[in-house]
Amino acid sequence: MKRIFTCIVILFLIACQPVTSSEPEFRPEPVPVSALWIGGADGGVYVDISRDDKNYSGTVYTDSTGDVWYSGSFTYSGTAEFDVKSAESYTGWDGEMLYLANGEYLKAE
């Protein structure tokens, strides 16, 4: 039984592949280093969000040119804390809302 379990674990580990970033190889020049990549292999945006007390603001940059897509205030739909400086906190941008991993969103005002 131990051999079967060991074989299954080994096969599972062999089948696992490391996660690779889908961030473009080159960051457009206008995008600050502090901006986080939010997206996948098919595209995304760079976001630079800050929080002051309960107020959220920031800038969303296009992925190819680094042009500003949106800059200003955001309204948070939830109450749970999240790390604005962690890429894992965000899941996507639809042009109006920045979706969060906790199921909430930041809506552009």
C-alpha positions in Angstrom: 0.0 0.0 0.0 2.9 2.4 0.8 4.4 1.7 -2.6 1.2 2.5 -4.4 0.8 5.7 -2.4 4.5 6.7 -3.0 4.1 6.0 -6.8 0.9 8.1 -6.9 2.7 11.0 -5.1 5.7 10.8 -7.4 3.5 10.8 -10.5 1.5 13.7 -9.2 4.7 15.7 -8.6 6.0 14.9 -12.0 2.8 16.1 -13.6 2.8 19.4 -11.8 4.4 22.2 -13.7 5.6 25.4 -12.2 3.4 28.5 -12.5 4.8 31.0 -14.9 3.9 34.7 -15.0 1.9 35.9 -18.0 3.2 39.4 -17.6 4.5 40.7 -20.9 8.3 40.5 -21.2 8.7 44.2 -21.6 6.9 46.8 -19.4 6.0 50.0 -21.3 8.1 52.9 -20.3 5.2 55.1 -18.9 4.2 52.3 -16.4 5.8 52.9 -13.0 7.7 50.1 -11.3 5.1 50.1 -8.5 2.3 49.1 -10.9 1.1 45.5 -10.7 0.4 43.3 -13.7 -3.2 42.1 -13.7 -4.1 39.7 -16.5 -3.4 36.6 -18.3 -1.7 35.3 -21.5 -4.4 37.0 -23.6 -3.7 40.5 -22.2 -4.3 42.6 -19.1 -3.5 45.9 -17.5 -1.1 47.4 -15.0 -2.6 48.9 -11.9 -1.1 51.1 -9.2 -3.7 51.4 -6.4 -3.3 53.2 -3.1 -5.4 53.4 0.0 -5.8 56.2 2.5 -8.0 55.2 5.4 -11.1 53.9 3.5 -10.5 55.8 0.3 -9.0 54.0 -2.7 -7.4 55.7 -5.7 -5.0 54.8 -8.5 -4.2 54.4 -12.1 -4.9 51.7 -14.6 -2.4 51.5 -17.6 -2.9 49.7 -20.9 -0.7 46.6 -21.4 0.8 47.4 -24.8 1.6 51.2 -24.7 1.3 52.1 -21.0 -1.2 54.8 -21.8 -3.5 55.7 -18.8 -6.8 53.9 -19.2 -8.2 55.3 -15.9 -6.9 57.5 -13.1 -8.9 58.6 -10.1 -10.9 57.3 -7.2 -12.4 53.9 -6.7 -15.4 52.8 -4.6 -14.8 49.5 -2.8 -17.9 47.1 -2.8 -16.9 45.2 0.3 -15.6 45.6 3.9 -12.9 42.8 4.1 -9.3 44.0 4.2 -7.1 43.2 1.2 -3.5 44.1 0.3 -3.6 46.8 -2.4 0.1 46.2 -3.2 -0.3 42.4 -3.9 -1.0 41.2 -7.4 -2.8 38.2 -5.9 -5.5 40.5 -4.6 -6.7 41.3 -8.1 -8.3 39.1 -10.8 -9.1 41.5 -13.7 -10.2 44.8 -15.1 -13.3 45.3 -17.3 -12.9 49.0 -18.1 -15.0 50.0 -15.2 -14.4 47.6 -12.3 -11.2 46.1 -10.9 -12.2 42.6 -9.7 -10.7 41.3 -6.5 -9.8 37.8 -5.4 -12.0 38.1 -2.4 -15.1 38.3 -4.6 -15.5 42.1 -4.3 -14.5 44.9 -6.6 -13.2 48.4 -6.9 -15.4 50.5 -9.1 -14.0 53.5 -11.0 -15.9 56.7 -10.0 
